[in-house]
Amino acid sequence: MRPFTYIRAPDRAAALREAAGAAGPSHIEAPAQYLAGGTTLLDLMKLDVMRPDRLVDINPLSREHGTIHADPDRLRLGALAHMAEAAGHPAVRRDYPMIAESLWLAASPQIRNMASLGGNVLQRTRCPYFRDVSWDACNKRRPGSGCAAMEGVNRRLAILGVSDRCIANYPGDFAVALAALGATVDIEGAKGARVVAFEDLHRLPGETPHIETTLAPGELITGFVVPAGPWTRRSLFLKVRDRESYEFALASAAVALELDGPTVREARIGLGGLAAKPWRAHEAEAALRGQSLDERQAQAAADAAFAAARPPKDAAFKVELGKRTLVRALLQAKAMEV
């Protein structure tokens, strides 16, 4: 790990001040980085993938931005709430089971107790060519250098939203649930506060895979708002992986349904482990609305979700795996008692 300066910010104004003046196209390249749980950032610093000059500790801000509140209209999750807190919160478990399950199925108890929700959604890819600096060719780490994963071992990488520059996948679970449920993100920066749709927080790789989000340097995520709806209770998160625990998804599905008998009035679907960013499957949702949900219709929705898939050679199996995961999740959500 390279030398850095540690700064503990007593409040939000101080944190923004310490991070002010950072330049560059992306927050991940800024010389000052915010430190919360550190479960991703410190790991990448040890690997020499990230090299910030300053770490701004924002844990004192948890008094303001670490709370969880639910009312009939929405669920508000403070960005500095820990994963374990949100997963175990009674209102989250009762009214937003998809969110609770996406958090419980992630990482380990130790990491869930340490990691913040804001840091969790900003975790970076586990592509081995990104995380191993001995590989020069990584457009995400070294723009313009190429993508070693294209011809390398790419079994775990993305099949949706990829480009000719990058096939890295987004590894997280919680963010997939937020995308599916149409959450918004509260952001603070030197230019003031703004709110963005969670779906717009992460960027597809395109020609610039090193620019991963729409956050400007120095901007700070302070919270997430999930709108309540008749579909949030009939929701679940299904995760398929190589082993039962402490493993990233090969394929996951976040499904929320509003039913009128067997007919789908509304569907919200997110896919994980398969895409370059937290993925909302709008085509699958459209294929379900107004239809009677059975295995045939679930398969039609799955086919729509993966119609644009571009699997690399080792990941071709993920198309069928993703479809089967989504079909299973839809039928399980239909069978839920709410």
C-alpha positions in Angstrom: 0.0 0.0 0.0 1.3 3.4 -0.9 1.5 6.3 1.6 -1.6 8.4 2.1 -2.9 11.2 4.4 -5.7 10.3 6.8 -8.3 13.0 7.6 -11.3 12.5 9.9 -14.2 14.8 8.9 -16.4 15.8 11.9 -19.3 16.8 9.7 -20.6 16.8 6.1 -19.3 20.4 5.4 -15.8 19.4 6.5 -15.9 16.2 4.4 -16.9 18.1 1.3 -14.3 20.7 2.0 -11.5 18.1 2.3 -12.5 16.5 -1.0 -13.0 19.9 -2.8 -10.8 20.8 -5.7 -10.4 17.2 -7.0 -10.2 17.1 -10.8 -10.6 14.4 -13.3 -13.5 12.7 -15.2 -14.5 10.4 -12.4 -14.7 10.2 -8.6 -12.7 7.0 -8.5 -9.7 8.8 -10.0 -9.8 11.7 -7.5 -6.8 12.1 -5.2 -9.2 12.3 -2.2 -11.4 9.3 -1.4 -14.1 8.9 1.2 -13.6 6.2 3.8 -16.5 4.5 5.5 -16.3 0.8 6.1 -13.3 0.5 3.8 -14.1 -3.1 2.9 -13.6 -2.3 -0.8 -11.4 0.8 -0.9 -8.6 -0.6 1.4 -8.6 -3.9 -0.5 -8.0 -2.1 -3.8 -5.3 0.1 -2.2 -3.5 -3.0 -1.0 -3.7 -4.4 -4.5 -2.3 -1.1 -5.9 -5.3 -0.7 -8.1 -6.4 2.6 -6.4 -3.8 5.1 -5.2 -5.5 8.0 -3.4 -3.4 10.7 -1.7 -5.9 11.3 1.0 -8.6 9.3 2.8 -11.4 11.4 4.3 -13.1 9.4 7.1 -16.8 10.1 7.0 -17.9 7.8 9.8 -18.8 10.8 12.1 -21.5 11.6 9.6 -23.4 8.5 10.5 -25.4 10.5 13.1 -27.0 12.3 10.1 -26.6 9.8 7.3 -26.7 6.4 9.0 -30.4 6.1 9.9 -33.2 3.9 8.4 -36.7 5.2 8.2 -39.9 3.7 6.7 -43.3 5.3 6.2 -46.3 4.4 4.1 -44.8 6.2 1.0 -41.1 5.3 1.1 -38.1 3.6 2.7 -35.1 5.9 3.3 -31.8 4.3 3.9 -28.9 6.4 5.1 -25.7 5.8 3.1 -23.7 5.2 6.3 -26.1 2.6 7.7 -24.3 -0.8 7.7 -25.4 -3.7 5.6 -26.3 -5.8 8.6 -28.5 -3.0 10.1 -30.6 -2.6 6.9 -30.9 -6.4 6.4 -32.2 -6.9 10.0 -34.4 -3.8 10.1 -38.0 -5.0 10.8 -39.6 -2.7 8.2 -37.1 -3.7 5.6 -37.7 -7.4 6.2 -41.5 -7.1 6.3 -42.1 -4.6 3.5 -39.0 -4.8 1.3 -37.8 -8.5 1.5 -35.9 -8.2 -1.7 -33.6 -5.6 -0.1 -33.2 -7.6 3.1 -32.3 -10.8 1.1 -29.9 -9.0 -1.2 -28.0 -7.9 1.9 -28.1 -11.1 3.9 -26.8 -13.1 0.9 -23.8 -10.8 0.4 -20.3 -11.2 1.8 -19.8 -12.5 5.4 -21.3 -11.4 8.8 -18.0 -9.5 9.5 -18.2 -7.6 6.3 -21.9 -6.9 6.6 -21.3 -5.4 10.1 -18.6 -3.2 8.7 -19.6 -2.2 5.2 -21.8 0.9 4.6 -24.7 0.9 2.1 -23.1 3.8 0.2 -19.8 2.0 -0.1 -21.5 -1.2 -1.1 -23.2 0.2 -4.2 -19.8 1.7 -5.3 -17.9 -1.5 -5.1 -15.8 -2.2 -8.2 -15.6 -5.2 -10.4 -14.0 -8.4 -9.4 -12.6 -9.0 -12.9 -9.2 -10.7 -12.2 -7.5 -8.6 -14.9 -8.7 -5.4 -13.3 -7.6 -6.5 -9.8 -4.2 -7.8 -10.8 -1.9 -5.0 -11.8 0.6 -7.4 -13.4 -1.8 -7.4 -16.3 -1.2 -4.2 -18.3 -4.2 -4.6 -20.6 -7.2 -3.3 -18.6 -9.1 -0.4 -20.0 -10.9 0.1 -16.7 -7.6 0.5 -14.8 -5.4 1.9 -17.6 -7.6 3.6 -20.3 -6.6 2.7 -23.8 -4.5 -0.4 -22.8 -6.9 -3.0 -24.1 -8.9 -5.7 -22.3 -7.1 -8.9 -21.4 -10.4 -10.5 -20.4 -11.6 -10.6 -23.9 -9.3 -13.5 -24.8 -8.6 -14.6 -21.2 -10.5 -16.4 -18.5 -14.0 -14.7 -18.6 -16.4 -17.3 -17.2 -17.6 -14.9 -14.4 -17.8 -11.7 -16.5 -20.7 -9.8 -18.1 -23.0 -10.7 -20.9 -25.3 -7.7 -20.8 -24.3 -4.0 -21.3 -20.8 -4.9 -22.4 -18.7 -3.1 -25.1 -15.7 -3.9 -27.2 -13.6 -2.1 -24.6 -14.7 -4.0 -21.4 -16.6 -7.1 -20.4 -16.2 -6.6 -16.6 -19.3 -7.3 -14.6 -20.8 -5.4 -11.6 -20.5 -7.7 -8.6 -22.9 -6.4 -6.0 -26.4 -7.5 -4.9 -27.9 -4.6 -3.0 -27.6 -2.3 -6.0 -29.5 -4.7 -8.2 -32.4 -4.5 -5.8 -32.3 -0.7 -5.7 -32.3 -0.6 -9.5 -35.3 -3.0 -9.7 -37.4 -1.0 -7.2 -36.8 2.4 -8.9 -34.8 3.9 -6.0 -33.3 7.3 -6.1 -29.9 8.5 -4.7 -29.3 11.6 -2.6 -25.9 13.2 -3.5 -24.1 16.2 -1.9 -21.2 18.0 -3.6 -19.4 21.3 -3.8 -22.1 22.6 -6.2 -24.9 21.5 -3.8 -27.4 18.7 -3.5 -28.9 16.6 -6.3 -31.1 13.6 -6.6 -30.7 11.0 -9.4 -32.4 7.8 -10.3 -30.4 4.9 -9.0 -30.5 3.4 -12.5 -28.5 6.4 -13.7 -25.8 6.3 -11.0 -23.7 3.6 -12.8 -22.5 4.0 -16.4 -22.1 1.3 -19.1 -18.5 0.9 -20.2 -19.0 2.1 -23.8 -15.8 3.7 -24.9 -14.8 4.9 -21.4 -15.0 1.9 -19.0 -12.8 3.7 -16.5 -15.7 6.2 -15.8 -17.9 3.9 -13.8 -20.5 6.3 -12.3 -22.0 9.7 -12.8 -20.6 11.0 -9.6 -18.3 14.0 -9.9 -15.0 14.1 -8.0 -15.7 15.0 -4.4 -19.4 14.2 -4.5 -20.8 12.2 -1.6 -23.8 9.8 -1.5 -25.9 10.5 1.6 -28.8 8.2 1.2 -31.2 6.2 -0.9 -35.0 6.4 -1.2 -37.1 3.5 -2.3 -40.7 4.3 -3.2 -43.3 2.0 -1.6 -45.7 0.1 -3.8 -48.0 -2.9 -3.8 -45.2 -4.9 -5.3 -42.6 -4.4 -2.6 -43.9 -7.0 -0.2 -44.2 -9.6 -3.0 -40.5 -9.4 -3.7 -37.4 -11.6 -3.4 -33.8 -11.9 -4.3 -32.5 -15.1 -5.8 -28.8 -15.7 -6.0 -27.0 -18.5 -7.9 -23.3 -19.0 -7.2 -20.6 -21.6 -7.2 -20.9 -22.1 -3.5 -23.6 -21.4 -0.9 -22.0 -18.6 1.0 -19.4 -15.9 0.8 -19.4 -15.9 -3.0 -20.4 -13.5 -5.8 -23.3 -14.3 -8.0 -23.0 -16.1 -11.3 -26.6 -15.0 -11.8 -29.1 -13.3 -9.6 -32.6 -12.0 -10.0 -34.4 -9.3 -8.0 -38.2 -9.7 -8.6 -41.1 -7.7 -7.3 -44.7 -8.3 -8.5 -48.1 -6.8 -8.1 -50.7 -9.5 -9.0 -54.5 -9.4 -9.6 -55.1 -13.1 -9.3 -52.7 -14.8 -11.7 -52.4 -11.6 -13.8 -49.4 -9.3 -13.5 -50.4 -5.7 -12.9 -46.8 -4.5 -12.3 -43.4 -6.2 -12.4 -40.0 -4.9 -11.3 -37.0 -7.0 -12.3 -33.2 -6.6 -11.7 -30.4 -8.9 -12.8 -27.1 -9.3 -11.1 -23.8 -11.1 -11.8 -24.5 -10.8 -15.5 -24.2 -7.2 -16.5 -21.7 -4.3 -16.6 -23.8 -2.4 -14.1 -26.8 -3.0 -11.8 -29.3 -4.1 -14.5 -33.0 -3.4 -14.7 -34.7 -5.7 -17.2 -37.3 -3.4 -18.7 -38.0 -5.7 -21.6 -38.9 -8.6 -19.2 -41.1 -6.3 -17.2 -43.0 -5.3 -20.3 -43.4 -8.9 -21.4 -45.2 -9.7 -18.1 -47.6 -6.7 -17.6 -51.2 -7.7 -18.2 -50.3 -11.3 -18.7 -51.2 -14.4 -16.7 -48.0 -15.5 -15.0 -47.2 -19.2 -15.5 -44.0 -21.0 -16.5 -44.6 -20.2 -20.2 -45.0 -16.5 -19.7 -42.0 -16.4 -17.2 -39.9 -18.1 -20.0 -41.0 -15.4 -22.5 -40.0 -12.7 -20.0 -36.6 -14.4 -19.5 -36.1 -14.6 -23.3 -36.8 -10.9 -23.6 -34.4 -10.1 -20.8 -31.5 -11.8 -22.5 -32.3 -11.1 -26.2 -29.4 -8.6 -26.3 -26.8 -10.7 -24.4 -23.3 -10.8 -25.8 -21.5 -13.6 -23.9 -17.7 -14.0 -24.2 -16.6 -17.5 -24.9 -16.3 -18.9 -21.3 -19.6 -17.2 -20.2 -21.9 -18.6 -22.9 -23.6 -20.8 -20.2 -24.7 -17.6 -18.3 -27.4 -16.9 -20.9 -29.3 -20.1 -20.0 -28.4 -19.8 -16.4 -29.7 -16.3 -16.2 -32.9 -17.2 -17.9 -33.5 -20.2 -15.5 -32.7 -18.0 -12.5 -35.2 -15.4 -13.6 -38.0 -18.0 -14.4 -37.4 -19.6 -11.0 -37.5 -16.2 -9.2 -40.7 -15.1 -10.9 -42.6 -18.3 -10.0 -41.3 -18.2 -6.4 -42.5 -14.6 -6.2 -45.9 -15.5 -7.5 -46.2 -18.2 -4.8 -45.4 -15.9 -2.0 -48.0 -15.3 0.7 -48.2 -11.6 1.4 
